């Protein structure tokens, strides 16, 4: 099991795969399968049957998860970075390994 350093609410960029270069906010993290749900990335079409909530049914678009290894934290200055941890005043903080700034 790998350590997941991306948190819910982080802005990330896809670094590999068919959606390479897209950016979005992390909505959900599944640590068991090491997958994350990113807003606006990996849109799939789901066929639904008619039911009481949706009497028409049809084809709906929704976001699917993407593997954690295919994303990287995105900084406001437009660069990707890896995430590290360090202790300051007995508090564990995240920092950018590229710019050494606290996230």
Legacy VTK file of the C-alpha trace (Angstrom):
# vtk DataFile Version 3.0
C-alpha trace
ASCII
DATASET POLYDATA
POINTS 103 float
0.000 0.000 0.000
1.446 3.352 -0.985
1.136 6.510 1.050
-1.384 8.885 -0.499
-0.105 12.459 -0.255
-2.918 14.063 -2.255
-5.819 15.334 -0.153
-9.465 16.075 -0.895
-9.807 19.619 -2.275
-6.312 19.751 -3.834
-5.931 20.990 -7.398
-4.204 18.312 -9.476
-3.059 17.817 -13.064
-3.198 14.542 -14.988
0.351 13.601 -16.013
-0.326 10.464 -18.082
-3.080 8.691 -19.951
-5.788 9.856 -22.325
-6.647 12.899 -20.191
-3.052 14.136 -19.901
-2.805 17.879 -19.197
-6.296 18.319 -17.711
-6.638 19.915 -14.294
-9.290 19.670 -11.637
-10.151 19.516 -7.960
-10.014 16.233 -6.045
-13.557 15.298 -4.996
-12.997 11.881 -3.413
-10.120 9.517 -2.590
-10.359 5.714 -2.388
-7.224 4.634 -0.543
-7.978 0.909 -0.873
-7.862 0.883 -4.660
-5.542 3.942 -4.838
-7.928 5.872 -7.071
-9.178 9.467 -6.951
-12.193 11.241 -8.400
-11.151 14.486 -10.104
-13.678 17.135 -11.141
-14.054 17.380 -14.936
-11.592 14.562 -15.734
-12.324 11.070 -17.106
-15.952 11.714 -18.074
-17.767 8.470 -18.954
-21.267 7.764 -20.245
-23.548 5.592 -18.116
-26.734 4.050 -19.473
-29.552 4.168 -16.920
-32.924 2.466 -16.873
-36.029 4.491 -16.112
-36.875 4.540 -12.391
-38.955 6.579 -9.975
-36.317 9.325 -9.567
-35.585 9.507 -13.300
-38.645 8.373 -15.286
-36.961 8.910 -18.662
-33.680 7.109 -18.009
-31.170 7.506 -20.834
-27.455 8.189 -21.122
-25.879 10.204 -18.304
-22.356 11.603 -18.157
-20.385 11.320 -14.929
-16.798 11.403 -13.715
-14.955 8.144 -13.190
-11.964 7.582 -10.929
-8.363 7.764 -12.084
-5.338 6.037 -10.558
-3.289 8.064 -8.070
-0.064 7.463 -10.057
-1.494 9.387 -13.026
-1.926 12.696 -11.201
0.374 15.286 -9.683
-0.257 18.214 -7.368
-0.647 21.457 -9.332
0.716 24.727 -7.940
-0.853 28.143 -8.574
2.273 29.229 -10.499
1.510 26.612 -13.189
3.941 23.835 -12.236
3.504 20.259 -11.057
5.216 19.168 -7.868
5.699 16.210 -5.609
4.592 16.425 -1.991
6.801 15.928 1.057
6.234 16.029 4.784
8.290 17.686 7.512
7.814 18.653 11.127
7.798 22.261 12.309
7.031 23.061 15.949
5.878 19.451 16.532
3.337 19.750 13.683
3.451 17.645 10.536
3.090 19.849 7.451
2.989 19.212 3.711
5.414 21.055 1.461
6.199 21.306 -2.230
9.412 19.487 -3.111
9.936 21.746 -6.120
9.608 25.157 -4.395
9.972 24.075 -0.746
6.837 26.062 0.175
4.204 24.931 2.656
1.023 23.695 0.988
LINES 1 104
103 0 1 2 3 4 5 6 7 8 9 10 11 12 13 14 15 16 17 18 19 20 21 22 23 24 25 26 27 28 29 30 31 32 33 34 35 36 37 38 39 40 41 42 43 44 45 46 47 48 49 50 51 52 53 54 55 56 57 58 59 60 61 62 63 64 65 66 67 68 69 70 71 72 73 74 75 76 77 78 79 80 81 82 83 84 85 86 87 88 89 90 91 92 93 94 95 96 97 98 99 100 101 102
